[in-house]
Amino acid sequence: MTTEAEVVFPPLRRDHRVHGWILSTAISQSGDMAWYVGLAWSAAQVTTPAGAGLVMGIGALPKALVLLYGGALADRFDGRRTMILANLGRIVVLVVAAVVLLAWGLSLGLLLIVAVVFGAADALYTPAAGTLPRRMVRSDDLVKLTAGSQLAHRLAVFAGAPLGGLLVASGGLATVMIVDAISYVVIALALAFVVKPRLPQPVSTGGSIRADLRAGFAYLRRDTRARTLVIAFSGLNLCVGPVLAVGLVQRTHAAGWGPSALGWFEACSGISAAVGALVAMRWKPANLARSGLIALVVQAAGCVLIGVVPHLGMFVAMAMIGATAGIASAQLSAAFQQTVDPSYLGRSFSIVNLSDEALMPVAMTTFGAFITLTSIPLACAVIGTAFAALMIWSVGRVSR
């Protein structure tokens, strides 16, 4: 099997495969954001708030159910081809749905079906996408690739949200569907003709998908460093997500700062995250995992501050969270790619993503209930302290 030492990698600034991957992914993510906005607005027009919540959340169910199998498939078959097929499936669904919408009109059933199919497609695409960076660039360039992808993602979100609003206002949901389908055509073509991995993909050797799944969990049990990173990633999402989605909103509302302040706080975090990603491109610590985890201790402090600081202090807290997110995401993602055995990457990524899909709703609900029973400052302090403790524990494990 070809090794990294046997492959000639061009400098990243001239690597057209990497540029094609980042650009096509950003275009697809802009289309996804536009679709998300269009779907939310359309759901609000045809059903009750409860029905709209069902439309926006039901896609997580098939994704959670299929994710582990998607990770096993990514390790068993060629990840790039799996991504192409998943995108083609999305294109077909969007085109068919747009035709149905134009012929019979908007309905709750149509929105639910599309959301469910998209959730299943995401479960196949996401783990396969996680295996690709390690096969495209040398290990030393993984941080720059990840940081560039993170920066492009944030720019795509900024562009996609207003785009979705404009499209649904001017042409309706069918227009949003067609634009999103075009974005999937772009990334499918890029994967087919430009984004070609330079290193072969080691494949799993189990006799069945279930055997591969058992082997994936067994691998994490015996590899301490890989298991620690999986736990840290899962804990990171489950701690920060509730603070930003529930705690920040509740604090802003309770203080009477208004929705515009909430928007400025979010913008501060996004801009700081972009700056953090740029810093990560230049900074090369000796131990990526340890450096990223230590940065997240600072992020945990920002979570605590959200519960207590005044209006101007909130910008400081959000800048702390955003900047450390930009740095840590790049460093930890690269460390994850370098640490996990390539033949188990898809399954390991699927386990991390499963914590988001299956446990995040529980974490959000629990955190909201904790605020109701206690107070916003105490709830933010508890979850921030628990987050910091998990990161410090993880630092000790990956530094051995």
C-alpha positions in Angstrom: 0.0 0.0 0.0 1.2 3.5 -0.9 2.5 5.4 2.1 2.8 9.2 2.7 6.5 9.1 2.3 6.1 7.7 -1.3 3.7 10.5 -2.5 4.6 13.9 -3.7 2.3 16.5 -2.1 2.3 20.0 -3.7 2.3 23.0 -1.3 -1.2 23.8 -0.1 -1.2 27.2 -1.7 -0.9 25.4 -5.1 -2.9 22.3 -4.3 -5.9 22.5 -6.6 -7.4 19.4 -5.1 -7.5 21.0 -1.7 -8.8 24.3 -3.1 -11.5 22.5 -5.0 -12.5 20.6 -1.9 -12.7 23.7 0.3 -14.5 25.8 -2.3 -17.0 23.1 -3.4 -17.8 22.3 0.3 -18.4 26.0 1.0 -20.8 26.3 -1.9 -22.7 23.2 -0.7 -22.8 24.5 2.8 -24.2 27.9 1.6 -26.9 25.9 -0.2 -27.6 23.9 2.9 -28.0 27.1 5.0 -30.3 28.6 2.4 -32.3 25.4 2.4 -32.5 25.4 6.2 -33.9 29.0 6.2 -36.3 28.1 3.4 -37.5 25.0 5.2 -38.1 26.8 8.5 -40.0 29.6 6.9 -42.1 27.3 4.8 -42.9 25.1 7.7 -44.1 28.1 9.6 -46.5 28.9 6.8 -48.3 25.5 6.5 -48.4 24.2 10.1 -48.5 25.1 13.8 -45.4 25.9 15.8 -45.3 22.3 17.1 -45.5 21.1 13.5 -42.7 23.4 12.4 -40.6 22.1 15.3 -41.3 18.6 14.1 -40.2 19.4 10.5 -36.9 21.0 11.7 -36.1 18.2 14.2 -37.3 15.0 12.5 -34.3 14.8 10.3 -32.2 14.1 13.4 -34.0 10.8 14.0 -33.0 8.9 10.8 -29.5 10.5 11.0 -29.1 9.1 14.5 -30.3 5.7 13.5 -28.1 5.5 10.4 -24.9 7.2 11.5 -23.1 4.2 13.0 -23.9 2.2 9.9 -22.8 5.1 7.7 -19.4 5.1 9.6 -19.0 1.4 9.0 -19.8 1.8 5.3 -17.3 4.7 5.0 -14.6 2.3 6.4 -15.7 -0.6 4.2 -16.1 1.1 0.9 -14.5 4.1 -0.9 -15.4 7.2 1.1 -15.3 9.5 -2.0 -17.7 7.4 -4.0 -20.0 7.2 -1.0 -20.1 11.0 -0.8 -20.8 11.3 -4.5 -23.7 8.8 -4.3 -25.1 10.6 -1.2 -25.0 13.9 -3.1 -26.7 12.4 -6.1 -29.4 11.1 -3.8 -29.9 14.6 -2.4 -30.1 16.0 -5.9 -32.8 13.6 -6.9 -34.9 14.2 -3.8 -34.7 18.0 -4.2 -35.6 17.9 -7.9 -38.5 15.5 -7.3 -39.7 17.5 -4.3 -39.6 20.8 -6.4 -41.7 19.2 -9.1 -44.2 17.9 -6.6 -44.3 21.3 -4.9 -45.0 23.1 -8.2 -47.6 20.6 -9.2 -49.6 20.1 -6.0 -48.4 22.9 -3.7 -46.7 23.0 -0.3 -47.7 20.5 2.4 -46.6 19.4 5.8 -46.2 15.8 4.4 -43.8 16.9 1.7 -41.6 18.8 4.1 -41.5 15.9 6.5 -40.5 13.4 3.8 -37.7 15.6 2.5 -36.4 16.3 6.0 -36.3 12.5 6.8 -34.5 11.6 3.5 -32.0 14.4 4.0 -31.3 13.1 7.6 -30.5 9.7 6.2 -28.3 11.1 3.4 -26.3 13.2 6.0 -25.7 10.0 8.0 -24.0 8.4 5.0 -22.2 11.5 3.8 -20.7 12.9 7.1 -18.6 9.9 8.2 -17.3 9.4 4.6 -16.3 13.1 4.4 -14.4 12.7 7.7 -12.1 10.1 6.1 -11.1 12.3 3.1 -8.6 15.0 4.6 -6.2 12.3 5.9 -5.9 10.9 2.3 -5.4 14.2 0.6 -2.6 16.0 2.4 0.5 15.2 4.5 0.0 15.0 8.2 1.7 18.3 8.9 -0.8 20.1 6.7 -3.9 18.8 8.3 -4.2 21.8 10.6 -4.1 24.3 7.7 -6.6 22.2 5.7 -9.0 22.0 8.7 -8.6 25.7 9.5 -9.2 26.7 5.9 -12.3 24.5 5.8 -13.6 26.0 9.1 -13.1 29.5 7.8 -14.9 28.7 4.5 -17.7 27.1 6.5 -18.3 30.2 8.6 -18.3 32.4 5.5 -20.7 30.0 3.8 -23.1 30.3 6.8 -23.0 34.1 6.7 -23.7 34.0 2.9 -26.3 31.2 2.9 -28.7 32.5 5.6 -29.5 35.8 3.8 -29.5 34.0 0.4 -32.1 31.6 1.7 -34.3 34.5 2.9 -34.0 36.2 -0.5 -34.8 33.1 -2.4 -37.8 32.0 -0.5 -39.2 35.5 -0.5 -38.8 35.9 -4.3 -39.3 32.4 -5.7 -40.7 30.3 -2.9 -39.3 27.0 -1.5 -39.1 25.4 -5.0 -36.4 28.0 -5.9 -34.5 27.2 -2.7 -34.7 23.5 -3.6 -33.2 24.0 -7.1 -30.4 26.3 -5.8 -29.5 23.7 -3.1 -29.6 20.9 -5.7 -27.2 22.9 -7.9 -24.8 23.3 -4.9 -24.8 19.5 -4.6 -24.1 19.2 -8.3 -21.0 21.4 -7.8 -19.6 19.3 -5.0 -20.5 16.0 -6.7 -18.6 17.2 -9.8 -15.7 18.4 -7.7 -15.5 15.0 -6.0 -15.7 13.1 -9.3 -13.1 15.1 -11.3 -11.0 17.3 -8.9 -10.9 16.1 -5.3 -9.0 12.9 -5.7 -7.3 11.4 -2.6 -3.6 10.8 -3.0 -3.4 8.0 -0.4 -5.3 4.7 -0.6 -8.1 4.0 1.9 -7.5 1.1 4.2 -10.7 -0.9 4.3 -12.2 -2.8 7.2 -11.9 -6.6 7.2 -15.0 -7.7 9.1 -17.4 -10.2 7.7 -20.4 -7.9 8.0 -21.3 -4.3 8.9 -22.2 -5.4 12.4 -18.8 -7.1 12.8 -17.2 -3.8 11.6 -19.2 -1.9 14.2 -18.1 -4.2 17.0 -14.5 -3.9 15.8 -14.8 -0.1 15.8 -15.9 0.0 19.5 -13.2 -2.5 20.4 -10.6 -0.3 18.8 -11.7 2.7 20.9 -11.6 0.5 24.0 -7.9 -0.4 23.5 -6.6 2.9 22.1 -6.6 5.4 25.0 -5.6 8.5 23.0 -8.3 7.9 20.3 -10.9 7.2 22.9 -10.0 10.3 24.9 -10.4 12.5 21.8 -13.8 10.9 21.0 -15.0 11.6 24.6 -13.6 15.2 24.5 -15.3 16.0 21.2 -18.6 14.6 22.5 -18.3 16.5 25.8 -17.4 19.7 24.0 -20.5 19.7 21.8 -22.8 18.7 24.7 -21.5 21.5 27.0 -21.1 24.5 24.7 -24.2 23.8 22.6 -26.7 24.3 25.4 -24.9 27.4 26.7 -25.0 29.2 23.4 -28.5 27.9 22.3 -30.3 28.3 25.6 -28.1 30.1 28.2 -27.1 33.0 25.9 -30.7 33.6 24.7 -32.1 33.4 28.3 -29.5 35.8 29.7 -30.1 38.3 26.9 -33.8 38.1 27.4 -33.6 38.3 31.2 -31.3 41.4 31.0 -33.7 43.1 28.6 -31.0 43.7 25.9 -33.3 42.7 23.0 -32.9 40.5 20.0 -30.5 42.9 18.2 -28.0 42.4 21.0 -28.3 38.6 20.6 -27.4 39.1 16.9 -24.4 41.2 17.8 -23.2 38.6 20.3 -23.5 35.8 17.8 -21.6 38.0 15.2 -18.8 38.6 17.6 -18.4 34.9 18.2 -18.4 34.2 14.5 -15.8 36.8 13.6 -13.6 35.7 16.5 -13.9 32.1 15.3 -12.7 33.2 11.9 -9.7 35.0 13.5 -9.0 31.9 15.5 -9.0 29.7 12.4 -6.5 32.1 10.8 -4.3 31.9 13.9 -4.4 28.1 13.7 -3.1 28.2 10.2 0.1 29.8 11.5 0.5 28.2 14.9 2.2 24.8 15.0 2.3 23.5 18.6 4.3 20.3 19.4 1.2 18.5 20.7 -1.9 19.5 18.7 -4.4 17.6 21.0 -3.0 19.1 24.2 -2.9 22.6 22.8 -6.5 22.3 21.5 -7.8 21.0 24.7 -6.1 23.7 26.8 -7.7 26.3 24.5 -11.1 24.8 25.3 -10.5 25.4 29.0 -10.5 29.1 28.1 -13.7 28.5 26.2 -15.3 26.9 29.3 -14.4 30.1 31.2 -16.3 32.0 28.5 -19.3 29.8 29.1 -19.2 30.6 32.8 -18.9 34.4 32.1 -22.1 34.3 29.9 -24.1 33.9 33.1 -22.7 36.8 35.0 -21.0 39.5 32.9 -22.7 42.8 31.9 -23.6 43.8 28.4 -20.0 44.8 27.3 -18.5 41.8 29.1 -20.7 39.6 27.0 -18.7 40.5 23.9 -15.6 39.5 25.8 -17.1 36.1 26.7 -18.3 35.5 23.1 -14.9 36.5 21.7 -13.3 34.0 24.1 -15.7 31.2 22.9 -15.3 32.1 19.3 -11.6 32.5 19.1 -10.9 29.3 21.0 -13.4 27.5 18.9 -11.5 28.5 15.7 -8.2 27.4 17.1 -9.3 24.3 18.9 -11.5 23.0 16.1 -8.5 23.1 13.6 -6.0 21.6 16.1 -8.2 18.9 17.5 -9.6 17.8 14.1 -6.1 17.5 12.8 -5.1 15.6 15.9 -8.1 13.3 15.5 -7.1 12.6 11.9 -3.5 11.9 12.9 -4.4 9.8 15.9 -7.2 7.5 14.8 -6.2 4.4 12.7 -7.2 5.3 9.1 -9.2 2.1 8.8 -11.4 3.2 11.8 -11.8 6.9 10.9 -15.4 6.6 9.5 -16.6 4.7 12.5 -14.9 7.0 15.0 -16.4 10.1 13.3 -19.8 8.6 13.3 -19.6 8.0 17.1 -18.7 11.7 17.7 -21.5 12.9 15.4 -24.0 10.5 17.1 -23.5 12.4 20.4 -24.7 15.5 18.7 -27.8 13.9 17.1 -28.9 11.6 19.9 -27.8 13.5 23.0 -27.9 17.1 22.1 -31.7 17.4 22.4 -31.5 15.8 25.9 -28.6 18.2 26.9 -30.6 21.3 25.7 -33.7 20.2 27.6 -31.8 19.4 30.7 -29.9 22.6 30.7 -33.1 24.6 30.2 -34.8 22.8 33.1 -31.7 23.4 35.3 -32.0 27.1 34.6 -35.7 27.0 35.6 -34.9 25.2 38.8 -31.9 27.3 39.8 -30.7 30.4 37.9 -28.8 31.4 34.7 -25.5 32.2 36.5 -25.5 28.9 38.4 -26.4 26.8 35.4 -23.7 28.4 33.3 -21.2 28.0 36.1 -21.9 24.4 36.6 -21.8 23.4 33.0 -18.7 25.5 32.3 -16.9 24.0 35.3 -17.8 20.5 34.2 -16.6 21.3 30.7 -13.3 22.6 32.0 -12.8 19.5 34.2 -13.4 17.2 31.2 -10.9 19.1 29.1 -8.3 19.1 31.9 -8.8 15.3 32.4 -8.4 14.9 28.6 -5.2 16.9 28.6 -3.7 14.5 31.1 -4.7 11.5 29.0 -3.3 12.7 25.7 -0.1 14.1 27.2 1.1 10.7 28.4 
